[in-house]
Amino acid sequence: MNIETVNILNTNIANQSMSQIVMIIDNSIKLKKQIHLTGVNASKLVDMAKDNILKNSVDQSDIIIPDGQSVVWASKILHQPLRERIAGIDLMANVVELAYKNNYRIFLFGAKEEIVKGVVEKYSKQYSESIIAGYRNGYFTSEDEKSIVQQIKESKADILFVAMTSPKQEVFLNNYKKELKNISYLTEVGGSFDVIAGKVSRAPKWMQKNGLEWFYRFLQEPKRMWKRYLVSNSKFIYLVFKAKFKI
């Protein structure tokens, strides 16, 4: 797959626009050729620097998108400017609309039962029940994994969205994507189901454009998010300047 990339903190990130990525996904589904896409933000790049399993899972995906404004800023500091941020939740919205227009079917895997059901209900009303190939909550043991993979395969979905915490979602897809070869497009979407179902609100547009979406999320759940955002963001800044000055 010939996709222009730039290397940020030892990770090859796609230097493409949103419309280009959607076109690539659409072509892969039409050709029934599997494509695995994952996104990275500041927090994940910091985790990848110390977690080899996560790093390997991300690196083995076909496309890595900059799912964080801080990654775009870092690319400019490192003189390898990315075209734009491609937020995972926005890409998901575009792909779901693509599914509706082209009769593709999606499988939703992750989050709590009431949350994933809420996503199914929303998409069924907004688009059509016909785009839903199946769904499953994200609570399972390692013994359940084979049966979950079988359920996804039997759904005959074209698209699989996996919504879990990192690195669980990345490792799951990397481990099982070969078994899920009938799924044309696989991707991790983190906490997107919570936003779509209405459990968590998304930051206003002005905060998104100015790279403050993380801060809005932090204000909603400070006890759970303080370490991920405040500590990880500080480490990310250090790693970027370390790379810039080759410390």
Residue pairs with C-beta under 8 A, 6 or more apart in sequence:
1 24
1 35
1 62
1 63
3 14
3 16
3 24
3 63
4 14
4 15
4 16
5 12
5 13
5 14
5 15
5 64
6 12
6 13
6 15
6 75
6 80
6 81
6 82
7 13
7 80
8 45
8 66
8 71
8 74
8 75
8 78
8 80
8 82
9 45
9 48
9 49
9 74
9 239
9 240
9 243
11 40
11 45
11 48
11 58
11 59
11 64
12 59
12 64
13 40
13 64
13 65
13 66
13 71
13 75
13 82
14 21
14 63
14 64
14 65
14 66
14 86
15 82
15 83
16 24
16 65
16 83
16 86
17 83
17 84
17 86
18 84
18 86
18 90
18 91
18 94
21 37
21 63
21 65
21 86
21 91
22 91
22 94
22 95
22 98
24 35
24 63
25 35
25 37
25 95
25 98
25 185
26 98
26 102
28 34
28 35
28 184
28 185
29 102
29 104
29 158
29 159
29 184
29 185
30 102
31 184
32 184
33 184
34 177
34 180
34 181
34 183
34 184
34 185
34 186
35 62
35 63
35 184
35 185
35 186
36 60
36 61
36 62
36 63
36 173
36 174
36 177
36 186
36 187
37 61
37 62
37 63
37 64
37 65
37 91
37 185
37 186
37 187
38 57
38 58
38 61
38 63
38 64
38 65
38 170
38 173
38 187
38 188
39 64
39 65
39 66
39 67
39 68
39 86
39 88
39 91
39 187
39 188
39 190
40 48
40 58
40 64
40 65
40 66
40 67
40 68
40 71
41 66
41 67
41 68
41 70
41 71
41 214
42 68
42 70
42 71
42 74
42 214
42 232
42 233
42 236
43 68
43 166
43 228
43 229
43 232
43 233
43 236
44 54
44 58
44 166
45 71
45 236
45 239
46 232
46 235
46 236
46 239
47 54
47 166
47 167
47 232
48 54
48 55
48 58
49 55
49 239
51 167
53 167
53 171
54 166
54 167
54 170
54 171
56 174
57 167
57 170
57 171
57 173
57 174
58 64
58 170
60 174
61 170
61 173
61 174
65 86
65 88
65 91
66 72
66 75
66 82
66 84
66 85
66 86
67 85
67 86
67 87
67 88
68 85
68 214
69 85
69 208
69 209
69 210
69 211
69 213
70 211
70 214
70 233
70 236
71 82
71 85
72 81
72 82
72 84
72 85
73 211
74 236
74 240
75 81
75 82
76 82
77 240
77 241
77 244
78 240
78 243
78 244
87 208
88 187
88 188
88 189
88 190
88 192
89 189
89 192
89 195
89 196
89 202
91 187
92 161
92 187
92 189
92 192
92 196
95 159
95 185
95 187
96 106
96 123
96 127
96 131
97 127
98 104
99 105
99 106
99 127
99 131
99 158
99 159
100 127
100 128
100 131
103 130
104 131
104 158
104 159
105 130
105 131
105 132
105 133
105 155
105 156
105 157
105 158
105 159
106 123
106 131
106 132
106 133
106 157
106 158
106 159
106 160
106 161
107 133
107 134
107 135
107 136
107 152
107 155
107 157
107 159
107 160
107 161
107 183
108 116
108 119
108 120
108 132
108 134
108 135
108 136
108 161
108 163
108 193
109 116
109 135
109 136
109 138
109 148
109 152
109 160
109 161
109 162
109 163
110 116
110 137
110 138
110 161
110 162
110 163
110 164
110 169
110 189
110 193
111 119
111 137
111 138
111 163
111 164
111 193
111 194
111 197
112 137
112 138
112 139
113 137
113 139
114 197
115 137
115 193
115 194
115 197
115 199
116 135
116 136
116 137
116 138
116 163
116 193
116 197
117 135
118 193
118 196
118 197
118 198
118 199
119 135
119 193
119 196
119 197
120 132
120 135
122 196
122 197
123 131
123 132
124 131
124 132
133 155
133 156
133 157
133 158
134 151
134 152
134 155
134 157
136 148
136 151
136 152
138 162
138 163
138 164
140 148
145 172
145 176
149 176
149 179
149 180
152 160
152 180
152 183
153 179
153 180
153 182
153 183
156 182
157 183
158 183
158 184
158 185
159 183
159 184
159 185
159 186
160 180
160 183
160 185
160 186
160 187
161 187
161 189
161 192
161 193
162 169
162 172
162 173
162 186
162 187
162 188
162 189
163 169
163 188
163 189
163 190
163 191
163 192
163 193
163 194
164 172
164 188
164 190
165 190
166 188
166 190
169 188
169 190
170 188
173 186
173 187
173 188
177 183
177 186
180 186
191 200
194 200
195 201
195 202
200 217
200 220
201 220
202 208
202 213
202 216
203 212
203 213
203 215
203 216
203 217
204 216
207 213
207 215
207 216
214 229
214 233
215 229
217 225
217 229
218 225
218 226
218 229
218 230
241 247
